[in-house]
Structure formats: structure tokens, C-alpha cells
Amino acid sequence: MILSPSLLSSDYGRLADELAALEAAGCKWVHWDVMDGSFVPNITLGAPIIKRLRKASKLFFDVHLMVERPERYIGDFVDAGSDMIVVHAESTVHVERALAEIKRQGVQCGVALNPHTPLTVLDYVLDQLDMVLLMSVNPGFGGQKFLPFTMRKIEELSAMIKARGLKTLIQIDGGVDPDNTAELVRRGADVLVSGSAFFGFPPYAERLKTFEAAAAKA
């Protein structure tokens, strides 16, 4: 299990310090929620902030674009230092084109699905994905409750990936906490995004151990 703490719940006035604290705690990934106020009803941060903080961190930058027509910004987020860029299937009519451009620029790519979006939209792009992000809440805000039907969706996606002999990661974002971690991993999740359930319980090293201990029970 890889834990990717979501900076959406961090102290935005101390982002460099937060990144340093995550590294010191033993985290390997960090999740950037990029929201445009159009695709989702909130506005967060953009490529210039990520670019500035890339110089201050060795963490794997897992960048989740919750923006309309993300293909317009791929170059900006590659230049900013993203290690993986995830676009929403619902945000563009040219998903494959966006994924191909991310890959062309030498960055890992992923597709995110809103809770109601069926897995069938992945049929013709799954083979080129490094990761699929399943939203387990409706995107746009932190602190929401996990949607239970996501568990079945994880199992179905895991079966699709295994049937094709792929190594595509499954990431879960929304309402993830130590209480549901074991079940998520048991169903097939590889990467867990946690915001308020992580940052709200310092020290970070101890909280990471709590998640890891829960995952070990899967």
C-alpha cells in the first residue's frame, strides 16, 4: 500500500514545511488536488505553485487535475515537475489524446473516474495507463464520507486489470481512513489518498504507521 497524503487538507501557508514533514515522516508520495472552480465547485492551486515547491521536495508528485479540458495544461504541469498526471474521463472528449500527450512528455499518466462513472469508459485506454483513480466521494471538497459502493467498483477494476495481465495501479480518493484501509487493500487498492484523516492527526510519522498497520491486516 502506498499512502499519498492530499495537500488539500494541509496548511497552505506552510506548504514547503508540510512537504518536508511528509518526507521526514517516511512518506514517498504526495497528492496535489488541482481544481478550477468549473469542473468542480472549488479553486485550489496551479502549476506555478507546484513548480516552486518541486525544488523543495523529493516526494513523488501525484497530480490530480480536476479541471475542464486538461489537455490545455499538460505542458505546464509537466514543466512544473509532476511525476504522474491524472485527468478525469468526464473532463474532456479527448481522453486518449490527453493521455498520449502526457506519455509523450515523459510523465506517468492516469485516468480518474467520478463515483457514478462506469468502468466501461476505460475499455480502450486501460492498457496505456499507469494508474486508475477511483473517486470514492464526489470531487471538489475534502472531509467527505466514503461512498460504500466504491468497494465493488474496486473489485471489478482489479479483475479487469488482472484479466489483461497489466500492472496498472488502483488509487482511491475520498473518505479514506485507517478504519477502511484494510478493506480497500483487500479489494485491490494499491494507492490510498488521505487528506483530513491524515493531516488532522499529527505527528505524521505515527499516522503513516497507523495506515500501514491497517493495510497489513488486509
N, C-alpha and C positions, 0 to 999 in steps of 0.2 A: 504494500500500500504506500502510495506517495501522497503526502499531505501538501496541498497548495493553499496556504493561507490567503484569504481575499483581503486586499488592502482597502476594500470598500468600508471595512469596519475598523480600520486603523486610524491613527491620529494623523490627519492630512497635514497638519502644521509641522510634523516631525517625520516626514516620510523617509529621509535618509537615515535617521536614527532607528526607525522601525525596521528598515531593511537590514541594518547592521545587527539589530537584536535578533532577527529571524535567523541570520547566518550563525550567530553565536549560539543560538539555541539548538542548532543542528538541522534546521530546515534546508531543503535542497531546491524547492520550487517556491514561487510566489505568483499569485493570480492578480492580474490587472483587469478591473472591470471598466471598460471604456463605453460610456453611454452618451448619446447625442441629444436626448430630450425629444426625439422624434420616434425612433423605433421603440424606445422605452421612455416612460414619463419621468426621466431624471437626467441630469447632466453631471458628469464626473470630471475626468481628466483626459488629456490627449497626448499625442506623440511627443511634443516638446518636453513635457514633464518626465516621461519615460526615458527619453534620450539623456536628459540631465542626470537622472538617477542611475542609469546604466553604468555610468563611470564609477558609481559608489558601491556597486554590488556585483557579486559573482553568482548570485542565485539564477536559476533557470527562470526566465521571464515568460510566463504563460499568459498571453494577451488575448482577452475575450472581447471581440468587437460587437457591441450591441448598438449598431449604427445602420442607418439606411444606406444601401449601395456601398458596402465596404470596399469594393474594388477601387474606389476613388482614392483610398488612403493606404493601400498596401505598401507602396513605396515608402511612405512616411514612417510607418511602423516598423518596416524592415530596417530603415536607416536609424531608427531610434534604438535598435538593439534587441528587438523581440527574438526569442528563441523559438517560439511557436505562436502562430496567429490562428485564431479560431473565428470563423464567420458563421452567422446564422443562416440556415437554409431559407428562412422566411424573409430575410432582409434584401434579397436580390434575385432577379430572374436568371442570373448568370453565375450560379454557384460553381460550376465546373471551371469556368473561365477564371474566377477569383482564386480557386484552389491551384490551378495551373500556374497562375502568376506568382503566388506565394512560393510554390516549389521552384519556379524558375529563378527566383531571387535567393534561393538557398536556405529557406527557413522551413521548419516543420509546419504542417497545416492540419486543421481540424474543422469539423462542422458541428455547430450547436443546434439542438432541437428544442423548441419550446415544449411545455408539457403536453399540449394537445396534438403535436405534430407526429404523424406516424413514421415508423422506421422505414417504410417503403420508399421514402424520398432519398434514402441512401443507396438504393439498389445499384445505381450506375456510377457512383463515386466512392463507394466504400473501399475499394482496392487501392485508391491513391491517398487515403487518409492515414495520418499518424495517430489521430485521436478523434473520438466522438464525444461531445459534451452533451449529456442529458440534463436539461434543466428540471429540477425537482420542485421548483416554485415558478411562478410567473415572474419573468425578469424585470428588473427596474429598481428594486429596493432590497436592502438587507434585512435580516431578522425575521423572515417569514417561516411559516411552518412547512415541513416536508410533506409533499403530496404522496400518499401511500401507494397509488397505482404505479409509481415510478419503479417499484421493486420488480414488477412483472416485466416492465419495459427493459430493465437491465438484463434480466434473464434472456429475453428474446434477442436483444442485441448481441449478447455474449454468444448465443447459439449461432447467430448469423456469422460472426467473426470466426468462430471455430470451424464452421462448415466450409469456409473459404480458405482455411489454413493461414489466416492473417495474424499479425501481432498488434493490431490496432488497439490502442488503449481506450478504456471507457472511463470518462470523467463524470462525476456527479456534482452538481452545484445547486445549493439551496436547502436550508434546513438540516445540514449535515452536522452531527454532534457525536460525542462518544457513545451515546445510547443506541444509535442506529448504525454505527460504523461496522460492527461485526456482520450484521445482516447485509449491508451494502457490499462488503467484500465477498461474502459468501455467495451472493447472487452474481458476482462477476465484475464489480467495480475495481479499477486499478488506481485511479487518482481521485482524491476527495478534496473538494474546495470547502473551506470553512471560514466564515467571517466572524460574526458576533460570538459564536460558540468557541472560537479560538482566541481572538483578541480581547474578549471580555473576561478571560481567566488567566491572567499572568501568574507566575512567570512563564514565559513562552516555552522554555525547555521542559518544564514539568507538564505543560499542556500537551506538547508534542508526544511525550511519553505516554500520556493518558490515551491519546488517539492510537498510538502504536500498540499499546496493551490491548485495547479493544479490538483492533484489527487482528491481533494474534489469536483471538478466540473464534475467528471465522472457520 
